[in-house]
Amino acid sequence: MTRIKKLLTKFFSVPSDLSWSELCKILNHFGYVEIKKKGKTGGSRRRFVNKNKEIINLHKPHPGNIVKGYIIKQLIEKLNR
């Protein structure tokens, strides 16, 4: 099993220990690229856009690095559409 397949299996099981970097890899696999905000106004907000101009807005978790379960569930619902 490849790394991305293992990561996708983990993601779809709604884990309690999914890191932000793992989430970014998953979104990249589905064609979403992070748009970086420059300057002080970006804060922890992150925007991911795919080739169809569909947007996913997220807040990078802080002070920790673990993504909340409800966010994972919302992303699974969006990616399944």
Secondary structure, DSSP 8 states (H G I E B T S, - for coil): --HHHHHHHHHHT--S--BHHHHHHHHHHTT-EEE---STT-TTEEEEE-TT--EEEEE---SS-B--HHHHHHHHHHHH-
